[in-house]
Amino acid sequence: MARVLIIDDSAVERKIIAKAMTTLGYSIIEATDGEEGEAKAKAIKPDIIVLDVVMPKKDGFQVCRSLKKAPETANIPVIMITSKDQDSDKFWGMKQGAMAYLVKPFNEEDLIAAVTKALA
């Protein structure tokens, strides 16, 4: 069973993402800000990370960049889900190492497809 780390400061968004992931049979780990998420990623080493961008303490771009630089987490796929919808934001997210960049409100099928592809 794949372990999904959801890093998002919104409890509602975490719940929506978790619901989609549990329908696939994945186990869920949650973090409420960037610092907590980065610490959990390094400690738990989940199979995939679903990461918000706009968060307190450390934003998703910083978290993704840091995880991709660390040897123990560099190979964990990251999917960014955010309200930042400019082409430059998507470009920057992908440049930090994200495998996919989805804009809120996102389509559940798009999230499932991105996660499935990343774990394949």
ZAMAR-268319 format. One record per residue (C-alpha): residue number from 1; residue in three letters; y, x, z. Coordinates in Angstrom, 1 decimal. Example, Ala and Ser with C-alpha at 12.3 -4.5 7.8 and 13.67 -1.06 7.14 Angstrom:
! residues 2
<r><sedren>1</sedren><vexkol>Ala</vexkol><Y>-4.5</Y><X>12.3</X><Z>7.8</Z></r>
<r><sedren>2</sedren><vexkol>Ser</vexkol><Y>-1.1</Y><X>13.7</X><Z>7.1</Z></r>
END
This chain:
! residues 120
<r><sedren>1</sedren><vexkol>Met</vexkol><Y>0.0</Y><X>0.0</X><Z>0.0</Z></r>
<r><sedren>2</sedren><vexkol>Ala</vexkol><Y>3.4</Y><X>1.4</X><Z>-1.0</Z></r>
<r><sedren>3</sedren><vexkol>Arg</vexkol><Y>6.0</Y><X>1.9</X><Z>1.6</Z></r>
<r><sedren>4</sedren><vexkol>Val</vexkol><Y>9.6</Y><X>0.9</X><Z>0.6</Z></r>
<r><sedren>5</sedren><vexkol>Leu</vexkol><Y>12.6</Y><X>2.1</X><Z>2.5</Z></r>
<r><sedren>6</sedren><vexkol>Ile</vexkol><Y>15.5</Y><X>-0.4</X><Z>2.1</Z></r>
<r><sedren>7</sedren><vexkol>Ile</vexkol><Y>18.9</Y><X>1.2</X><Z>3.0</Z></r>
<r><sedren>8</sedren><vexkol>Asp</vexkol><Y>21.6</Y><X>-1.5</X><Z>3.1</Z></r>
<r><sedren>9</sedren><vexkol>Asp</vexkol><Y>24.2</Y><X>-2.4</X><Z>5.7</Z></r>
<r><sedren>10</sedren><vexkol>Ser</vexkol><Y>23.9</Y><X>-6.1</X><Z>4.8</Z></r>
<r><sedren>11</sedren><vexkol>Ala</vexkol><Y>21.1</Y><X>-7.9</X><Z>6.6</Z></r>
<r><sedren>12</sedren><vexkol>Val</vexkol><Y>21.1</Y><X>-10.6</X><Z>4.0</Z></r>
<r><sedren>13</sedren><vexkol>Glu</vexkol><Y>20.6</Y><X>-8.1</X><Z>1.1</Z></r>
<r><sedren>14</sedren><vexkol>Arg</vexkol><Y>17.8</Y><X>-6.3</X><Z>3.1</Z></r>
<r><sedren>15</sedren><vexkol>Lys</vexkol><Y>16.1</Y><X>-9.6</X><Z>3.6</Z></r>
<r><sedren>16</sedren><vexkol>Ile</vexkol><Y>16.3</Y><X>-10.5</X><Z>-0.2</Z></r>
<r><sedren>17</sedren><vexkol>Ile</vexkol><Y>15.0</Y><X>-7.1</X><Z>-1.2</Z></r>
<r><sedren>18</sedren><vexkol>Ala</vexkol><Y>12.3</Y><X>-7.1</X><Z>1.4</Z></r>
<r><sedren>19</sedren><vexkol>Lys</vexkol><Y>11.1</Y><X>-10.6</X><Z>0.2</Z></r>
<r><sedren>20</sedren><vexkol>Ala</vexkol><Y>10.7</Y><X>-9.3</X><Z>-3.3</Z></r>
<r><sedren>21</sedren><vexkol>Met</vexkol><Y>8.8</Y><X>-6.2</X><Z>-2.2</Z></r>
<r><sedren>22</sedren><vexkol>Thr</vexkol><Y>6.5</Y><X>-8.0</X><Z>0.2</Z></r>
<r><sedren>23</sedren><vexkol>Thr</vexkol><Y>5.4</Y><X>-10.3</X><Z>-2.7</Z></r>
<r><sedren>24</sedren><vexkol>Leu</vexkol><Y>4.1</Y><X>-7.1</X><Z>-4.3</Z></r>
<r><sedren>25</sedren><vexkol>Gly</vexkol><Y>2.2</Y><X>-6.3</X><Z>-1.1</Z></r>
<r><sedren>26</sedren><vexkol>Tyr</vexkol><Y>4.4</Y><X>-3.4</X><Z>-0.1</Z></r>
<r><sedren>27</sedren><vexkol>Ser</vexkol><Y>5.3</Y><X>-2.5</X><Z>3.5</Z></r>
<r><sedren>28</sedren><vexkol>Ile</vexkol><Y>9.0</Y><X>-2.5</X><Z>4.4</Z></r>
<r><sedren>29</sedren><vexkol>Ile</vexkol><Y>11.0</Y><X>0.0</X><Z>6.4</Z></r>
<r><sedren>30</sedren><vexkol>Glu</vexkol><Y>14.7</Y><X>-0.8</X><Z>6.9</Z></r>
<r><sedren>31</sedren><vexkol>Ala</vexkol><Y>17.9</Y><X>1.2</X><Z>7.7</Z></r>
<r><sedren>32</sedren><vexkol>Thr</vexkol><Y>21.3</Y><X>-0.3</X><Z>8.2</Z></r>
<r><sedren>33</sedren><vexkol>Asp</vexkol><Y>23.5</Y><X>2.7</X><Z>7.1</Z></r>
<r><sedren>34</sedren><vexkol>Gly</vexkol><Y>23.4</Y><X>5.9</X><Z>5.1</Z></r>
<r><sedren>35</sedren><vexkol>Glu</vexkol><Y>22.8</Y><X>8.2</X><Z>8.1</Z></r>
<r><sedren>36</sedren><vexkol>Glu</vexkol><Y>19.9</Y><X>6.2</X><Z>9.5</Z></r>
<r><sedren>37</sedren><vexkol>Gly</vexkol><Y>18.4</Y><X>5.8</X><Z>6.0</Z></r>
<r><sedren>38</sedren><vexkol>Glu</vexkol><Y>18.5</Y><X>9.5</X><Z>5.3</Z></r>
<r><sedren>39</sedren><vexkol>Ala</vexkol><Y>16.9</Y><X>10.3</X><Z>8.7</Z></r>
<r><sedren>40</sedren><vexkol>Lys</vexkol><Y>14.2</Y><X>7.7</X><Z>8.1</Z></r>
<r><sedren>41</sedren><vexkol>Ala</vexkol><Y>13.5</Y><X>8.9</X><Z>4.6</Z></r>
<r><sedren>42</sedren><vexkol>Lys</vexkol><Y>13.0</Y><X>12.5</X><Z>5.9</Z></r>
<r><sedren>43</sedren><vexkol>Ala</vexkol><Y>10.8</Y><X>11.4</X><Z>8.8</Z></r>
<r><sedren>44</sedren><vexkol>Ile</vexkol><Y>8.7</Y><X>8.7</X><Z>7.1</Z></r>
<r><sedren>45</sedren><vexkol>Lys</vexkol><Y>8.7</Y><X>9.9</X><Z>3.5</Z></r>
<r><sedren>46</sedren><vexkol>Pro</vexkol><Y>8.4</Y><X>6.4</X><Z>1.9</Z></r>
<r><sedren>47</sedren><vexkol>Asp</vexkol><Y>6.9</Y><X>5.9</X><Z>-1.5</Z></r>
<r><sedren>48</sedren><vexkol>Ile</vexkol><Y>10.3</Y><X>4.6</X><Z>-2.9</Z></r>
<r><sedren>49</sedren><vexkol>Ile</vexkol><Y>13.8</Y><X>4.0</X><Z>-1.6</Z></r>
<r><sedren>50</sedren><vexkol>Val</vexkol><Y>16.0</Y><X>1.0</X><Z>-2.5</Z></r>
<r><sedren>51</sedren><vexkol>Leu</vexkol><Y>19.6</Y><X>2.2</X><Z>-1.7</Z></r>
<r><sedren>52</sedren><vexkol>Asp</vexkol><Y>22.9</Y><X>0.4</X><Z>-1.4</Z></r>
<r><sedren>53</sedren><vexkol>Val</vexkol><Y>26.0</Y><X>2.5</X><Z>-2.3</Z></r>
<r><sedren>54</sedren><vexkol>Val</vexkol><Y>28.8</Y><X>1.0</X><Z>-0.2</Z></r>
<r><sedren>55</sedren><vexkol>Met</vexkol><Y>27.8</Y><X>1.6</X><Z>3.4</Z></r>
<r><sedren>56</sedren><vexkol>Pro</vexkol><Y>29.3</Y><X>3.0</X><Z>6.6</Z></r>
<r><sedren>57</sedren><vexkol>Lys</vexkol><Y>28.8</Y><X>6.6</X><Z>7.8</Z></r>
<r><sedren>58</sedren><vexkol>Lys</vexkol><Y>27.4</Y><X>7.9</X><Z>4.5</Z></r>
<r><sedren>59</sedren><vexkol>Asp</vexkol><Y>27.5</Y><X>6.1</X><Z>1.2</Z></r>
<r><sedren>60</sedren><vexkol>Gly</vexkol><Y>24.5</Y><X>5.8</X><Z>-1.2</Z></r>
<r><sedren>61</sedren><vexkol>Phe</vexkol><Y>25.7</Y><X>8.5</X><Z>-3.6</Z></r>
<r><sedren>62</sedren><vexkol>Gln</vexkol><Y>25.8</Y><X>11.0</X><Z>-0.7</Z></r>
<r><sedren>63</sedren><vexkol>Val</vexkol><Y>22.4</Y><X>9.9</X><Z>0.6</Z></r>
<r><sedren>64</sedren><vexkol>Cys</vexkol><Y>20.8</Y><X>10.1</X><Z>-2.8</Z></r>
<r><sedren>65</sedren><vexkol>Arg</vexkol><Y>22.3</Y><X>13.5</X><Z>-3.5</Z></r>
<r><sedren>66</sedren><vexkol>Ser</vexkol><Y>21.2</Y><X>14.8</X><Z>-0.1</Z></r>
<r><sedren>67</sedren><vexkol>Leu</vexkol><Y>17.6</Y><X>13.4</X><Z>-0.5</Z></r>
<r><sedren>68</sedren><vexkol>Lys</vexkol><Y>17.2</Y><X>14.9</X><Z>-4.0</Z></r>
<r><sedren>69</sedren><vexkol>Lys</vexkol><Y>18.3</Y><X>18.3</X><Z>-2.7</Z></r>
<r><sedren>70</sedren><vexkol>Ala</vexkol><Y>15.8</Y><X>18.4</X><Z>0.2</Z></r>
<r><sedren>71</sedren><vexkol>Pro</vexkol><Y>12.4</Y><X>19.6</X><Z>-0.9</Z></r>
<r><sedren>72</sedren><vexkol>Glu</vexkol><Y>10.5</Y><X>17.1</X><Z>1.3</Z></r>
<r><sedren>73</sedren><vexkol>Thr</vexkol><Y>12.2</Y><X>14.1</X><Z>-0.2</Z></r>
<r><sedren>74</sedren><vexkol>Ala</vexkol><Y>13.2</Y><X>15.3</X><Z>-3.7</Z></r>
<r><sedren>75</sedren><vexkol>Asn</vexkol><Y>10.3</Y><X>13.5</X><Z>-5.4</Z></r>
<r><sedren>76</sedren><vexkol>Ile</vexkol><Y>10.8</Y><X>10.1</X><Z>-3.7</Z></r>
<r><sedren>77</sedren><vexkol>Pro</vexkol><Y>12.1</Y><X>7.7</X><Z>-6.4</Z></r>
<r><sedren>78</sedren><vexkol>Val</vexkol><Y>15.5</Y><X>6.1</X><Z>-5.6</Z></r>
<r><sedren>79</sedren><vexkol>Ile</vexkol><Y>16.7</Y><X>2.7</X><Z>-6.9</Z></r>
<r><sedren>80</sedren><vexkol>Met</vexkol><Y>20.4</Y><X>2.0</X><Z>-6.3</Z></r>
<r><sedren>81</sedren><vexkol>Ile</vexkol><Y>21.5</Y><X>-1.6</X><Z>-5.8</Z></r>
<r><sedren>82</sedren><vexkol>Thr</vexkol><Y>25.2</Y><X>-2.1</X><Z>-5.4</Z></r>
<r><sedren>83</sedren><vexkol>Ser</vexkol><Y>28.3</Y><X>-4.2</X><Z>-6.1</Z></r>
<r><sedren>84</sedren><vexkol>Lys</vexkol><Y>29.9</Y><X>-1.1</X><Z>-7.8</Z></r>
<r><sedren>85</sedren><vexkol>Asp</vexkol><Y>29.6</Y><X>-2.3</X><Z>-11.4</Z></r>
<r><sedren>86</sedren><vexkol>Gln</vexkol><Y>31.7</Y><X>0.2</X><Z>-13.5</Z></r>
<r><sedren>87</sedren><vexkol>Asp</vexkol><Y>30.0</Y><X>2.3</X><Z>-16.1</Z></r>
<r><sedren>88</sedren><vexkol>Ser</vexkol><Y>31.3</Y><X>5.4</X><Z>-14.2</Z></r>
<r><sedren>89</sedren><vexkol>Asp</vexkol><Y>29.6</Y><X>4.2</X><Z>-11.0</Z></r>
<r><sedren>90</sedren><vexkol>Lys</vexkol><Y>26.3</Y><X>3.8</X><Z>-12.8</Z></r>
<r><sedren>91</sedren><vexkol>Phe</vexkol><Y>26.7</Y><X>7.2</X><Z>-14.5</Z></r>
<r><sedren>92</sedren><vexkol>Trp</vexkol><Y>27.5</Y><X>8.8</X><Z>-11.1</Z></r>
<r><sedren>93</sedren><vexkol>Gly</vexkol><Y>24.5</Y><X>7.1</X><Z>-9.4</Z></r>
<r><sedren>94</sedren><vexkol>Met</vexkol><Y>22.1</Y><X>8.3</X><Z>-12.1</Z></r>
<r><sedren>95</sedren><vexkol>Lys</vexkol><Y>23.6</Y><X>11.8</X><Z>-11.9</Z></r>
<r><sedren>96</sedren><vexkol>Gln</vexkol><Y>22.8</Y><X>11.9</X><Z>-8.1</Z></r>
<r><sedren>97</sedren><vexkol>Gly</vexkol><Y>19.2</Y><X>11.3</X><Z>-9.0</Z></r>
<r><sedren>98</sedren><vexkol>Ala</vexkol><Y>18.6</Y><X>7.6</X><Z>-9.0</Z></r>
<r><sedren>99</sedren><vexkol>Met</vexkol><Y>15.9</Y><X>6.3</X><Z>-11.3</Z></r>
<r><sedren>100</sedren><vexkol>Ala</vexkol><Y>17.5</Y><X>2.9</X><Z>-11.7</Z></r>
<r><sedren>101</sedren><vexkol>Tyr</vexkol><Y>20.9</Y><X>1.3</X><Z>-11.0</Z></r>
<r><sedren>102</sedren><vexkol>Leu</vexkol><Y>21.1</Y><X>-2.4</X><Z>-10.4</Z></r>
<r><sedren>103</sedren><vexkol>Val</vexkol><Y>24.3</Y><X>-4.4</X><Z>-9.8</Z></r>
<r><sedren>104</sedren><vexkol>Lys</vexkol><Y>24.6</Y><X>-7.1</X><Z>-7.2</Z></r>
<r><sedren>105</sedren><vexkol>Pro</vexkol><Y>23.9</Y><X>-9.9</X><Z>-7.5</Z></r>
<r><sedren>106</sedren><vexkol>Phe</vexkol><Y>20.7</Y><X>-8.6</X><Z>-9.0</Z></r>
<r><sedren>107</sedren><vexkol>Asn</vexkol><Y>17.9</Y><X>-10.4</X><Z>-10.7</Z></r>
<r><sedren>108</sedren><vexkol>Glu</vexkol><Y>14.7</Y><X>-10.2</X><Z>-8.6</Z></r>
<r><sedren>109</sedren><vexkol>Glu</vexkol><Y>12.6</Y><X>-9.6</X><Z>-11.7</Z></r>
<r><sedren>110</sedren><vexkol>Asp</vexkol><Y>14.8</Y><X>-6.6</X><Z>-12.6</Z></r>
<r><sedren>111</sedren><vexkol>Leu</vexkol><Y>14.2</Y><X>-5.1</X><Z>-9.2</Z></r>
<r><sedren>112</sedren><vexkol>Ile</vexkol><Y>10.5</Y><X>-5.7</X><Z>-9.3</Z></r>
<r><sedren>113</sedren><vexkol>Ala</vexkol><Y>10.4</Y><X>-4.1</X><Z>-12.8</Z></r>
<r><sedren>114</sedren><vexkol>Ala</vexkol><Y>12.4</Y><X>-1.1</X><Z>-11.7</Z></r>
<r><sedren>115</sedren><vexkol>Val</vexkol><Y>10.2</Y><X>-0.5</X><Z>-8.6</Z></r>
<r><sedren>116</sedren><vexkol>Thr</vexkol><Y>7.0</Y><X>-1.0</X><Z>-10.5</Z></r>
<r><sedren>117</sedren><vexkol>Lys</vexkol><Y>8.1</Y><X>1.5</X><Z>-13.2</Z></r>
<r><sedren>118</sedren><vexkol>Ala</vexkol><Y>9.3</Y><X>4.0</X><Z>-10.6</Z></r>
<r><sedren>119</sedren><vexkol>Leu</vexkol><Y>5.9</Y><X>3.9</X><Z>-8.8</Z></r>
<r><sedren>120</sedren><vexkol>Ala</vexkol><Y>3.8</Y><X>4.0</X><Z>-11.9</Z></r>
END
